[in-house]
Amino acid sequence: MKLSEVVNLAKKVSSFSYSPYSRFKVSAVLVGKEGVFTGVNIENASYGLTICAERVAVFKALSEGKREFEKILIYSPQKEVLPYPCGACRQVLSEFFSEDFKVIVANDVEVEEFSLGELLPFNFKL
């Protein structure tokens, strides 16, 4: 799947974001050998119960038995800031993907790409 197709899909699903508190819409597209999975951020009045878009996409894929992925795109229509994954999401990604897994962040103005190892060089491991 081309990057432009992934970005277009992320733009489309970002409208499903439930973000009445922050008004910061985020979507994620997880691309792998076994399919494409999307997610959006879903907020809750009790902020600790909020879940980020990338975790939604990852958990959807894992709950369907999918395990092989090449990249994730995290997108927000906010032009002022790129939607870098939070620490919790970085740790979740490190649980299931290798250090060379591609993490792409984008908005309508710019796109940046990192390896997971660059974003989280010292992940927690048991």
C-alpha positions in Angstrom: 0.0 0.0 0.0 1.5 3.4 -1.1 2.0 6.1 1.5 -0.5 8.4 -0.2 -3.2 5.7 0.0 -2.4 5.1 3.7 -2.7 8.9 4.4 -5.9 9.1 2.5 -7.4 6.3 4.5 -6.2 7.9 7.7 -7.9 11.2 6.7 -11.1 9.4 6.0 -11.3 7.5 9.3 -10.2 10.5 11.4 -13.8 11.8 11.2 -14.8 8.8 13.5 -12.6 10.1 16.3 -14.5 10.7 19.5 -12.6 13.6 21.0 -15.1 16.1 22.6 -12.7 17.1 25.4 -9.4 17.7 23.6 -10.8 18.3 20.2 -7.6 16.6 18.9 -8.7 14.1 16.3 -6.2 11.3 15.6 -6.4 8.2 13.4 -4.0 5.4 12.8 -3.6 2.9 10.0 -1.6 -0.3 10.7 -0.4 -1.9 7.5 0.7 -5.5 7.3 1.0 -8.7 5.3 -2.4 -9.8 6.5 -4.4 -6.7 6.1 -4.9 -3.1 7.1 -6.4 -2.0 10.4 -7.6 1.4 11.4 -8.2 3.1 14.7 -9.2 6.5 16.1 -8.7 8.1 19.5 -11.7 7.6 21.8 -11.9 9.9 24.8 -13.7 9.5 28.0 -14.8 12.1 30.7 -12.5 10.1 33.0 -9.4 10.9 31.0 -7.5 7.7 32.2 -10.0 5.6 30.2 -9.2 7.4 26.9 -7.5 5.2 24.3 -5.2 6.4 21.5 -5.8 5.7 17.9 -2.7 3.6 17.4 -3.6 1.2 20.3 -7.1 0.8 18.9 -5.6 -0.3 15.5 -3.0 -2.6 17.1 -5.6 -4.2 19.4 -8.1 -4.7 16.6 -5.4 -6.5 14.5 -4.1 -8.6 17.4 -7.6 -9.6 18.5 -8.1 -11.0 15.0 -4.9 -13.1 15.2 -2.8 -10.9 12.9 0.8 -10.5 13.9 2.9 -9.4 10.8 3.1 -5.7 10.1 5.4 -3.3 8.3 4.3 0.1 9.4 1.8 2.3 11.2 0.7 5.8 10.2 -0.6 8.1 12.9 -2.5 11.1 11.4 -4.2 14.3 12.7 -5.8 17.0 10.7 -4.4 19.5 13.2 -1.9 21.6 11.2 -0.1 23.0 14.3 1.4 19.7 15.6 2.3 16.2 14.5 0.6 13.4 16.4 3.7 11.6 17.9 2.7 8.5 19.8 2.5 8.9 23.6 4.7 6.9 25.9 2.1 4.2 26.6 1.6 3.7 22.8 5.3 3.5 22.2 5.5 0.8 24.9 2.6 -1.1 23.4 4.1 -0.9 19.9 7.4 -2.2 21.3 5.6 -5.2 22.8 4.5 -6.4 19.4 6.9 -5.0 16.8 10.6 -4.9 16.2 12.9 -1.9 16.6 13.0 -1.4 12.8 9.2 -1.2 12.6 8.2 2.0 10.7 6.2 4.7 12.6 5.0 7.5 10.4 3.4 10.6 11.8 1.5 13.0 9.6 -0.8 16.0 9.4 -2.0 18.0 6.4 1.3 19.8 6.2 4.1 17.4 6.9 5.1 13.7 7.3 7.9 12.3 9.4 9.1 8.7 9.6 11.0 6.9 12.4 11.9 3.5 13.4 10.3 2.3 16.6 13.8 2.0 18.0 14.4 5.7 17.4 11.1 6.6 19.2 11.7 4.3 22.1 15.4 3.4 22.5 15.0 1.9 26.0 11.7 0.1 26.1 10.6 -1.9 29.1 11.2 -5.7 28.8 10.7 -8.6 31.1 
